[in-house]
Amino acid sequence: MTAPPATTSELVHPRPLLRDTAFLRLWSGSTASGLATWAMPFVLGLAVLESSLGPGGLGLVLATRTAGFLVAVPVGGVLADRHSRRGVVRWSALAAAAATPLIAVGLGRSLPLMAAAALVVGAGQGACRPAFQALTAEVVADSRRQQANAALSLSVRVTTLTAPALTALLATVVGTGALLLGTAALWLAAGLVPPGGARDASPASPDSPAGAGERAGMLREFADGVREARRHPWFLAGLAALAAVITTGYSATGVVLPLVSRDRYGTEVVLALATTGYTAGALAGAVLMARWRPRTLGWAALAGLACYGFAPLSLWLPSDAAFVVAAYAAAGLGIELFNVPWFTAIQREVEPRLLARVSSLDFLLSYGLAPAGLALIAPAVAAFGAGPVLAGCALVCFLAPAAAATVPTARHFSRRPHAP
């Protein structure tokens, strides 16, 4: 039985975790997959600038990648609970590695080939995400998972902050085709570097899904994960709040920030500074959560999620550019104050044999609703104006986490009672 989370604020030194070879391999593989995921749209954007790919073609390739991701996430969750989590990571990443060079081959020659290859890449990306989440719970002891999740988030933020400049610099030396092959190499590392977990070290028990003679259908097994999720009211409430924030706040700021930067401030510098401020805030949040365990972990996490409301609020109010940048930094800080405890709680509270399926439900709803929000925000702004849309989105971002906090088990992100 795993130990309950700390009930008092405490500092935890992360150094022992950084000496753990298994975790470093897991961190390296996850970082490689994250970098490959981020790099593809950026590299294809460079291809548009070079006129080897049109804007419509870029949209088609990215849309098929997203479709592959959404289809593969629940499938990957079921497979990762049936089989070795490392095996699912390996084969999904290797599939993405094999398909990526086909995108380079089709660049400027065959858009259908690029779209088909992007579908496979997206499927590999989607299948490996819940498997990575479940593998983290196998590789890292419960007492160190918050530090581990903070380190994993930190690598994502560092990549987001530094990779654009590095990729643009490489683009002056090599072409986009070679850069795409570089992302294939990253996927190869993501598949081969991660260590084995507990399932790789011991055989499956006879009554476990991996050892059963007859397996239920894919939909039925995924439904088992949904039923497990329903056993945790804090998870349903937190996921609903996260989905609301992503669908409204994240989508609104993505669409409106470039317009406000251009029309209100007359420069794209505000866009760049706000984006950088968000990433810097997220970096600070990840560093903080590597060491800090709040007494009421769930409430602190939901308060952090509510901070995203400052981003649309700053775009709505006739404020100075510095306030916009500060609001985005607060949003970035808050999102990591939520993400790290959220992932840690899922790994701690969910039945281990169903962990990948519940994680896939998390990714499916949170990531899956983002495109829907982006598609709806632009027509809403055209119909009602940016002001009312931003005000409504800010209100949702503040109220949705507050409503989630009223669920009794949300205080600690746990169904188990905790003394204050």
N, C-alpha and C positions, 0 to 999 in steps of 0.2 A: 504494500500500500504506500502510495506516495505521501510525502509530508505536506500539510496544508501550507499556504503561503504565510509569510511573516505577518504578524498583526501589529507590529510597531515599525516605524520608519527605521531603516537601517542602511548602512553603507556596505557594499560588497566589493571587494577588490577583484578586478577582472583578470589579474595576471596569471593565475593557475590555468584558467581556461585557454589562454593564448599559448600555453605550453603543451596542450593536448593535441597530439598528432592527428587523431581521428577528427576532432573538430576543425582543425586547420584544413584538412582535406575537404570536409563538408563545406566550410566557408569558401574555399577556393572554387569548388564546383558550382556552388550557388552564385558566387560573384561572376564567374564566367558565363553562366546562363543569363544572368541579369544584364551583363554588358552586351551579350549577343542580341538579347531581346531589344534593348534600347537602340543598338547601333543600326539595325536594319532600316527603320524608317528614316533615320538621319542620312544614311548613305544613299538611299533611294532619293531623298530630297536633293542631295548633291547631283544625282543623275538628272533630275529635272532641270537644275541650273545649267548642266552641260548639254541639255536638249536631247539626251539619249533616251529620255522617258518623259512623256507628257503628264500634265497634272491629272487628267482623267485616268491614265494608266496607273499613276501612283495611288490614286484613290481606290482603284479596283484591286491592286495587289495588297494594299493594307486591309481592305475590307475582307478579302478572302483569308488573310492571315487571322483576322479577328474571328471570322466564322470557324476556322479550324480550331482556334483556342477554345471557343465556347462549346463546341461539340466534344472536344477531347477532355475538358476538365472533369466532368462527371465520370467519363469512362476511365480516365487515369486514376480517379479516386477509388473506384471499385477494384481496378487491377492492382493498385498498390496495397489494398487491404487483402486481396486474394494471395498475392505473391510477395516476393522480396521487394521492399521499397527501393533498395539500390538497383535492382534489376529494372524496375519501371523507369527510374531516373536514367539509367544507362541507355535503354532502348529508345526511349522518347527523345533523348538528346542526340543519339546517333542518327535517328531518323531526320531530325532537324539539320544535323551536320551534312547528311547525304543530299538533302533537298536544296540547301542553300546554294551550292555551285550551279544548280540548274537555273536559279534566278539570274546569276551572272551570265550564263549562256544565253538566256532569253532576252537579256537587256539589249534593247535596240533591234531585236530580231523577231521575237515571238512573245507577245503579251499573254496569250493563253498559257504558254509554258511557264511564264513567270507567276501567273495567278495560281496555277496548279501546284507549283513548287511552294509558293507562299502558304497555301492551304496546309501542306504537310508540315512546314516550319511552325505554323501556328498550332497545329495539333501536337507537335512535340513540345512546344512551350507550355501548352495547357496541361498536357498529361504529366509533365514533370513537377508542376507547382505543388499539387497536394502531396505527391510522393516526397518531395523535399521537406515539406512540413512534418510529415509523419516520420521521416528518417531522422530529423533533428531530435524528435522525442526519443528515438532509439539510441542515438549516439551520445546525447548529452544528458547528464543526471538532472533530476528535477530541480535541485537546488541551484543549478547554474544555467537553467534554460533562459531566464530573463536576460542574463548577460549575453548568452549565445544569440538570442533574437535581436538584441541591441546591436551586436557586432554584425549580424547579417544585414540589418537595416542600414547600418553605418556604411557598409560597402556599396549599397545601392545609391546612397546619397553622394558619396565621394565620386562614384562613377558619373552620376548626373551632373555634378559640378565641373569635373575636369575633362570628361570624355569629348564634349563638343569641340573644344579647342584642339585636343590631340588628334581627333579625326580630321578636322579641317586642315591641320598641319600635314598629316599623312596624305591628304588628298592632293597636296601640291607636289608630291613625289610619285605617287602611284594612282592609278585610275580607280573608278568605282568598282569595277569588276574585281580587282585585287582586294579592295576593302571588303567586299562581300565574301571573298574566300577567307579573309581574316575572321569574319564572324563564324564561318563554318569551322575554323580551327577552335574558336571559343566553345562552340557547341560540342566539339570532340572532347575538349578538356572537361566540360561539364558532365559528359557521360562517363568518362574514364577515371576521373580523379576521386570522386566521393567514396568514402569507406563503406563497408558493410555494417548493417545494424544488428539488432538482437535476432531478427529472423534469419539472418545469414549465418549466425553463430550456433543456432539450435534448430532442430527439426520442428515442423509444425505439429501441434497436437492433433490427435485424430478428429476431434470435434470442431477444430478451427476451420474457417473457410478455405484456407490453403490445403488442408488435409482431407477435406470432404470428398467422398466419391462422386457425389452428384452436386453440382453447384446450381444455385438458383439463377434465374435469368438476370441480366444486367440491370433491368429496371427494378426488379424486386430487391436486389442487393443495394441499389442506390436508395430505394425507399427505406431500407433498414437504417441507412445513415440519416435520412430525414427524421425517422422516428427517434433516433438517438439525439439528434439536435433538439427535438421537441421536449426532451427530458430536461433540458437546461434553459429555463426561462431567460436567464441573463444573456444567453447566446442569441436567442431569437430577438430580444429587445435591442441588443447591441448591433446585430446585423441589420435590423430595420433602420436604426439610426444611421449606421454607416452608409447604407444604400441611399437613404434620403439625402445625406450630405453630398455624396458623390454625384447623384443625379441632378441636384440643384446647384449647390455651391461650387463644386469642382467644374461642372459643365458651364455655368454662367461665367465664372472667372476666365475660363479658357477661351470663351467666345468674345467676351466684352473687354477684357484687359487690353488687347491690341487696339481696339477702337478708342478706348478712353485715353490710352497713351498717345495716340495720334491726334485725336480731336480736342481733348482738354488741355494737354500739356505740349502739344506740337512737336513731339519727338518720340522716337522709339526707345530712347534711353530708359524711360520709366518702365517700359515692358521688360527690358533686360535686367534692370535693377530689382524689380519686383520678383521676377523669376529666380534670380540669384539669391535674394533675401529669403524666399521660401525654402530653397535648398539649404542655405546656411542655418535657418531656423531648425530644419529637420535634422541636420547634423548635430546641432546642439541638443536637440531632444533625444537623439539616439545615445549620445554620450551620457546625458543625464540618467537615462533609464538603465544604462549599464551598471549604475552604482546606487540608484535610489529605489527603495520599495515603499511606497506610501502605505499608511495604515489602512486606508480604504481604497484599495487598488482600483476597483471597478469605477467608483465615483471619480477618482482622479483621472482615469482614462477617458471617461465620458466628458468630463470638463475639458480635457485636451481636445477631444473631437469637436466640441462646441466652438473652440477657438477658430475653426475654419470660417465661422460666420463673419469674422472681422474682415476677410478678404472681399466678399461682395459688398459689405457695408462701406468699406473705404472707397470702392468704386462708385457707390451711390451718392455718398456725401460729397459736397464740393470742397474737398480737402486739399492740403498741400501734398506734393508728390512724396515727401518724406513719410507722411502718414500711410500712404499706400504701401510703400516698401516695408514699413514697420508692421503693418497689418498682415502682409504676406509672410513676413518672418514669424509672426505669432501663429499664423496658420500652419506653417511648416513645423514649428516647435510642437504645437498641439497634436498634429497628426501622428507624430512619433510617440508622444505621451500616450496616445491611444494604441497604436499598432503593436508596440512591444508587449505591453501587458495582455493585449487581446490574443496574440498568437500564443503567448506563454500559457494563458488560461485554457485555451482550447487544448493544448498539448497536455495539460495537467488534468483537466476535468473529464474529457471525453474518453469513453471506453477505447483502449488502445487498438483493438481489432477493427474499430469503426472510424479511427482518427482520420484517415485519408479521405474517406467519404464525407465526413463533416467538413473537413477543410475544403474539399472541392465545392461543397455548397456555399461556403463563404466566398471563395473566388468567383464562382458562377454568378452570384447575385451582385457582389460589389463591383467586379470588373465588367460583368455583362450589362449592367444598367448604365454604365458610363457612355457608350455610344448612343443609347436611347436619349439620354439627357442632352448630349451634344446636338443631336438631330432636332430636338424640340426647342432648345433655347433660342436659336436664331429666328425661327418663325414667331416665337413669343415676343422677342425684342422688336421685330418688325410690326407686330400687331398692337402691342401695348406700350412700347417704348422701353428703353434700357432701365430707367429709374424704377418703375413698378416691379419689373422682373428681378432686379437686383435686391430691392427691398424684400420681396417675397422669399427669395433664396436665402438671404441673411436670416430672416425670421425662422425658416425651416431649419437652418443649420444650428440656431440657438435652441429651438424648442425640441427637436427630435432627440438629441442626447439627454435633455432634461426629462423628457417623457420616459426614456429608457431607464434613467436613474431611479424612477419610482418603482420599478420591478424589484421585489424584495431581494432576490438573489444577485441583483446587479451591484450591490455595494462592494462585494469582494470578487465578482465574477466567479461565483462558486455556489453550489447548492448546499455546501456544508456550513454549519454555523461557525462564526469566528468571534471570539471575544474582542471587545474594543481595546 
